[in-house]
Amino acid sequence: MIGFKTFGWMAAPALALMALSGCAAPFKADVARFQQLPAPAGQSFTIVADDPKLAGGLEFAHYADLVGERLRQTGYVPASDPAAADLIVRVAYEVDTGKEKVRSTGFGGAGWGPGWGPGWGGRFGYGGYWGRPWGYGFYDPWLFGGAGYGDVTSYTVYSSDLTMKIDRAADSRRLFEGKASAQSLSNKLTYLVPNLIDAMFTNFPGQNGENVKITLPPEKR
């Protein structure tokens, strides 16, 4: 969900923010990876939920299929019997409840626009509005309401992440740990998780200890 509250007519800040969320904008993620994976040589794998709350759901099964497809493209093979898999792949994902941000254009308090003229002197005195400080950055709905000056936009930013761990089944040795994180104006997992998976598998498995920024092209309409 995207939350906007806009005062005034200047829409540039809102439009700039909207570009961060929709499919018209690139998806940017921070990816950290630690790995000691052997070169893929047909090792079998099974995928399980690393968060018990996700286990058994159709939603998790869908995202597990996406992860499995990327592993197959890398050279690993889905295990016909999960109990006999060479590798255990643990996947989890989440998005937070969001944090509200406020942006102002900085226009306001210049004295031009509606309210300039008859109101000057009667309602305004030197350096003040009814005795209150007045200057750049001051937003007065009486003077600027509907005029666009002092435009303020509030919006919500959501943080999401996807984690993936790969263990060798024979001795439970950890071979891979990865985390892909992003900030977005969208909290829809159907949008976020596939993009986080793509970011995780960009140049997979990557260098041990690397932290890279991944930019994915916008989805085709």
Buried (B, 14 or more C-beta within 10 A) or exposed (E): EBEEEBBBEBEEBBEEBBEBBBEEBBBBBBBBBBBEBEEBEEBBBBBBBBEEEBEEEEEBEEBBEBBBEBBEEEEBBBBEEBEEBBBBBBBBBBBEEBEEEEBBBEBBBBEEBEBEEEEEEEEBEEEEBEEEEBEEEBBBEEBBBEBBBBBBBBBBBBBBBBBBBBBBBEEEEEBBBBBBBBBBBBBBBEBBBBBBBBBBBBEBBBEEEBEBEBEBEEBEE
